[in-house]
Amino acid sequence: MSSALLIRGALLDGAPTDVEIAGGRVTAIRPHLADGGEAARVIDGAGLHLLPALRNGHTHVAMSLFRGWGDDMPLMEWLETRIWPAEARLTPEHVRAGARLSMVEMIRSGTVFFNDMYWHLGAIAEAAAEMGVAAHLGSALFDQGDEAVGSRWRSSVEADLERRADFAEGIEVTVAPHAIYTVSEWNLRWAAERARREGVRLHIHLSETAREVEDCLRRNDCRPAEWLDRVGLLGPDVTVAHGNHLDRAEFDLLAERGVTLVHNPCANLKLATGAILDYPSAVSAGVRVVLGTDGVASNNSHDLFEELKFASLLQKHRAADATVLPAREAWRLVTEVPARGFGQGSGRVEIGEPADLILVDLSGPTTTPGHDLCSDLVYAANGSCVRTTIRAGRVLMHDRRLEVADESEVIATAEAAAREVTASA
């Protein structure tokens, strides 16, 4: 039987290799042979590195509409005077436009999966299906201490859960209480119970700022991770974002509960959240750590190559130790670790694994002479080095040309939506 896709002569572990793909999975890996094999489509990978595609652990994809909207402002002032007023004007059409723009950026930089938290979830699911990417979409929950508000949000979450079977393959609904300072104890407990009754994951911000920790200690006489455990939310089905101000006891608790922690270094630096995740303590405790970009409004980029470099350098600086988070370990935080954590295979190029792959060109001046592949990927490459992006055997981009949508139309639509939303915000 012929394969649906054949990648010929790409560099895998440094050697020219042929990779066959059928049914969305890698079906054969063999040394490059002149005659190759039969396939519905053949991609010439000569001189390009074949690598696992990337996965983004924490995003708000529709916030691409707010790229550059209120930069260089304190976090709460930025939220209260720019972001929240603009978000109040969002329609499903706006959200879909912003989500499509983010997905184009991710595809162009080699990312085929993202774990999101926002609202108008159906619009994001439509965009993900169009673009061919996989996603966990968080049905966001807020209440700000107002039970009437919480009731409306719960109804929205229920509606998203009821229609999740209608979404495309690779798109899953999660329950996403925003944070302990925007969601009451009652609704945190409800979110945990509801998610587990439906067998879906949970996604929440945790310990992003010092103020969050201080307020939690004052109100609940415990730190944020302990509070989430008291209300029954922590477990192996939970992803927490940030964790900048977690202490060692909290890392031990997250590890014991099997929680996945997403480090978002660029956004944390830009918003001056006051601390850098203590990565060595997290991993020594046994916490699963992955990388995320956060929203474009608080990062300005979805390029995980950029995030890799910042993450590794920040950890070295924090520890005053150049051996902390070396390149090979950093690379795993956007490939193998999130693939396992989000239930998407091994995150490696192996027979039987999902065909989520990228072809990367490292022949340019910034990645020459090529002494070490992982070093070049983490410290020297950027998203523009990605030539081809494949998800579940479907080619989303080849030779830097998007195949799933008209890129110029996506950009124009998003620009118009952004102008409309921010015009009077």
N, C-alpha and C positions, 0 to 999 in steps of 0.2 A: 504494500500500500504506500502510495506517495504521501509525503508530508505536506501540510498546508503551507509551511514556511521553512526555508532553508537559509541559514546564515553561513556563508562560505568563507573560510580562511581568516576568521577573526582571531585575535590574540586572546587565548584563554590560558592563564598561568604562564604567559610568555610564549606559547607555541601556537602556530597557525592551526585552527581547529574548525571543523564543520559541526554545526548544531542544527538538528532537525526538531521541528515543533509541529504538533498536531493536537487537536482537542484542547488547546489552551495550555498545554504542558510540553516540557522538554522530553522528547522521545528518544533521541540518540545524540551522543557526543563522540566524535571520532577525529583522528588526525586528518588534516586537510588532504584530500585526494583530488587529483586533477580532474577526474570524471565526475566527482561529486555524486549527487543523487537526484531523484525526481522530486519536484515540489511545485505547488501552484504558484509560488512566488519565491524568487531567489534574491537575497541581499548580499552584495559583495562587502565583506568585512575586512578586506586586506588592509593591514596597517592600523586597524582600530581595535581597541581593547573591549572585549565582551565582559560585561559586569552585571551584577544584579541591579535592578532598578531601586530607586530610593523611596523611603516612606517617611511621611511627615507626621509627627506624633501629636501636634496641637496647632489648630488653625481656627480662624474665623474668616472664611474665604470671601464672603461678600464685602468685607471691610476693605477690599482693594479699591472701592469707590472713594475711600478716605485717605489714600496714599498722599502724604504731604499736607493733609488738612489739619493744621494745628500742631506742627512740629515744634520741638524745643520749648514745650510747656510742662509745668509740673503735672503729675499724673492725674490727680483729682480735678484740677482746673481744666485740664485737657478733656477729661470725660464729661464734666458737668457743663462746660461752655461750648464744646465743639462736637464731641462724638454722640453723646446721648440726645441732644437736640436734633442732630442730623438723622440719627437712627429712628427717631420718632416719626419721620416722614417716609421711611422705607415701605415700598410695596413689594409684592412677590416679583414683579417685573424688574424692579431695581436690584433685588437680591440675586435674581438669576443672572442679570448682566454682570454684576460684580463677581459672582462665583465663576462664570465662564472666563472672565479675564484672569482670575487667579489660576484656574486650571490650565489655561494656555501657558502661563508663566511656568507652572510646575512641570508640564509636559516638556517644555523647551529646556528645562534644567534637569530632566531625568527622573522626576517624581511621578509615581503611578498610584499612590495611595495617600489619603490624608484623613486625620481624625478631627472632626469639626464640631464647633458649638455655636449655634446661632438660632434664628427663627426663620419663618417661611421655609421650613425644611423641604417641602415638596418642590419648591423652585430650585433649590440646590441639588436635589436628587435628579431632577430633569436635566440640569446642566451636566452633572456627572455622567449620566447615561449617554448624553450626546457626545461628550468628550472621551468616553471610554475608560475613565479612571475608576478605581475602587475608592470607597469612602465609608467611614463610620460617621453618621450624621447625628449630632446631639440635639435632641429636642429640648431646647433651653427652658429652664424654670427659674423664675424670679418671684419675690413677693414684697420685698422691702418692708417686711413686718406687717403688711396689710393683708388680712385674710381674704378680702374681696378680690384683690389683685392676684393672690395665690390661687384662688379658685379658678379664675380665668386662665391662668397659665397651666394649671393641671388639666383643664379641659383641652387645651391645645396639645399637651403632651399625649393625652389619651387618643386624640384624633390621629396624631402621627403614628402612634403604635398600632392603631387599628388598620392603617393602610400600608404598613411596611411591606406586606407581601406583594404589593403592586409595583414596588421599585425594582429596578434592573438588577441583574446578577452583579454581585460585588458591592452592593450598596446596603448597608445595615443601619438601622435606627438604634440610637442609644438614648439614655435619659441623662440630661446634663444640667443638674442644679448648678447655678452659676458659681457661687462661693458662699462661705459661711456668713459673710456680712451682707449678703443680699437675699438669703433664703433662711426662713425661720426653722427652728428645730422641728416643728410639725411637718413641714414640707420636705426637709431632709429625710426624715423617717419615711414619709410617703414615697419619695423618689426611690429610696433603697428597696422598699417593699414592692413597689410597682415594677421596677426593673427586674427584680429576681422572679416575680411571678411570671413575667413574660420571657425570661431567659435572655435579656439583653444587657449590654454593658452600661456602666456609669462613667461620666466624665465631669470633672469639677476642677476649678482653680483652687490651689492650696498654698497658703503661706507665701504669698507673693511679696507682701510688704511687711515692714516692722509694725505698722499700725494694726494690721490684721491680727498679729500675734498679741499685741498689747490689749486690744479690745477683747479678744477671746479670753485672755487670762482674767481680765476684769469682770466679764459677764459670766463666764462659765468655770472659772477657777481651774482652767487647764489650757494646754496649748492646742493649736488647730487640728493636728492629726489625731490627738487623743479625743477631741470633741467629735470628729467624724466617726471615730470608733465607738464612742458612747452612744451615738444615735443610730448605730448599726449600719453605717454606710460602707466602711472599708471591707475589701475582699479582693480575691483574685480577678474579679470582673470589673475592677475600678482602675481608671487612669486619672492621675492628678497632675496638674500642670504647674510648673514653676518650682515650688519648694525651696525658695531662696533662703528662708529663715527657719528651716527645720533643724532641730538639734539631734544629737545621737540617739536619744531615747525614741524620738519620732521615727528616725530611720529604721531602728530595730522593729518598731511597731509596723511600719509599712512592709518591711521584709517578711515579718511573721504572717501578715495578712495577704501577701502575694500581690501587692499593688504595683502598677507600672507608673513610674515617675518621668515626666517629660521636662527636659531642660531646654530653655528658650533663651540662650545667651544674648543674642542681638537685641531682642525686645527688652530684656531686663536692663541692659546697658543704656538703651535709648530712653527708657522711662525712669532711669535712676532709682531702681527699686531698693537700693541700699545694701545689697549683699549679693554674693555669688554662691550658687549652689555648692555645697561641700560634697563634690563628687566622690573623692576618695572614701569619705565616711559612708556615703550612700552605698557604694559598691561593696565595701568591706562588710557592711551589715547584711548584704545580700539582696539589695533592692535592684529591680530591673529598671535601668535608665535608658531612655531613648531621647532623640533630639526632635525639636519642633521649631517652627519659625514664629509662632503666634500669628496674629493678624498683620496684614501689610501696613495698617495704620500705625502700628507700634513697632514696626521693623523696617518697612518699606521694601521688603524683598521676600520672595518665597524660595530663593536659591539655597538649597541645603548644602551645596559646596561651600558657600560663604559661611553658613552656620557651623560647619565642621571646623573650619579654621579658627573662628572665634572661640568655639567651645574648647578646643585643645589648648590654644594660647592662654585663654583665661584661667584654665585650671592650673597650668604651669605657673602663671604669675601668682595666683592665689596661694599656692603651696610653696612658692619659691623653690621649685623642683622641676627641672626640665624633663624628667622622666615620667611625669604624671600625664595621663591620657595620651599615650603615644598614637601615632597615625593609624596603625592597624586596629587598635582598640576603638578609636574614634569612628573609623569606617563602619565597624559593626553596629554602631548606634543608629545608623540610618539604613541598614540592610538586614543583617541577621537578627538582631535583638527585636526590632519592631515587627518583623515578619512573624517571629514566634509569639511575641506578646499579643499581637492582634489576630492571631490564628490564620496566618497566610503562608504557611509552609516554612521552609528553612531559611529563605532569604539568600540562597546560594544558587549558582548555576549547576544544577544536578539533574540527572535523568529522573523523571517522575515529578519534578517540582513545577509549580506554576511558571509559565514562560513570561515572567516580568523581568525584562532585560533592557539594558542600554548599551549602545556602542559609543565609545568615547575616543576622541582624537587628541592624543597627547604629543603630537608632532610639532606643535607650535613653539615659539621662542620661550614662552613662560614655563613650559614643562619639559624643556630640553636641558641636559642630556638624558634624563630618564634613568637615573641611578636606582630609584626605588619607586615602584608603582604606587603604593599606599601613601608615601610621602608626597608624591606629586598630586595625588587626588585630594589630599587634605590641606596641604599648605600652598599649592600653586595653581590648581585647576579652578575653574568656575563653571557655571552652568552652560556657558557658550561652547564648552568643549564637547558637550553631548551632541552627537550627530543623529542618532536614531533612538527612539523610545518605543518600547513594546510592552503591552499589558495583556496578560492572558493570551498571548499569541497574536494579538491584533496590533498592527503597526499604527501608532498614534502620530509619530513624526518620523520622517526619513530624510536624511541629508539636509536637515534643518528646515524642512518644509512640513508644516502641519497638514495631516491628512484627515482630520476628523471635523474640521470646521474652517470657515473662511476667517483667517486671522484678522484681516483688516476690518471685517464687519464686527467681529467680537470687540475690537478696540474702540471702534466708533460708537457702538451701542453702549459700552461701559462709560465712555467719556460723556456721552449725552446724559446718562443716568446720574453720573456723579455731579454734573452741573445742576441738574434739576433738584437733587436732594440737598445740596449745600447752598443753593441760591439764597435762601432766607433763613438758614439755620444759624 
